[in-house]
Amino acid sequence: NAKYLSHVFKKKTGMGYTEYLQTFRIKYAISLFENGIDSIKNVALLSGFTDPLYFSTVFKTKTGNSPKTYIKNLIEK
């Protein structure tokens, strides 16, 4: 049952499946940025997001920075 599985998942991880998946995808996106991929659209697609604008919204929510700002800060380091 999907409802039960969702309940157990949240109990074990402390977060819902969607939040967990978004966090996982954003961590992967960060690793792509750190490895030199600077196309936000490509990183969004490679990390499992079908909409780059939605990716940017989730990225900013999870990291506090937009993808563009994150890339800029990486370059300045």
N, C-alpha and C positions, 0 to 999 in steps of 0.2 A: 504494500500500500504506500503510495507516494506521500501521503500526509504523515504517516508513521515514520517513514524514512527521513523526512524533513525534520521531524521532531527529534529523532535520535541524533541526526547530524548536528543540529543546533545544540543539543545537550552535550555532545562530545567536544565540539570545537568552540562553542561559545558564540557562534555567529551563524546566520542563515546561509543556505547554499549560494544564493545570488551574491551576497556580500563576500563570501569566501572566494567565489569564482572571479569577481571583479578585482579583489585584492591580489589574487594569483596572477591575473592578466596584467595588472598595472606593474607588479614586480617584474614580470617578463618584459614589459615595454621599457621599463627603466634599464634593464640589462641591455636591450637593443640600442637604446640611446647611448649608453656608456660604451658600447662596442662600435660606435661610429655611424650608425644609421640615423640620419637627421631628418628624414622625411616623415612628418607626422602621419600622413595618410598611410604610408607603407607600414609604419610601426603599429598603427591602429589595426590594420588588416592582419598583420603577422601575429598580433597578440590576441586575435579572436573577436575584435569588434568590427561590425559591418558598417558602422557609421562613424566617420572620423570626428564629427561634431559631438556625438555622444561620448566617444572616447575622450575627447578634450574635457568634457564636463566631469566625467568620472575621474580622470587623471587629476584635475584640479581639486576635486573633493577629497581624494585620497592623499595627495601630496602637499596641497596648499599652494601649488604653482601650476600655471598652465604648461602644456608641453613646450611651447615656444620659449617661455621663461626658463624652464628646466634645461633646455638645450643651450640657451644663452649662458646660463650659469656654468654648465659643463665646459663650454668653450673658454670661459674666462679663467677657469682653474688652471 
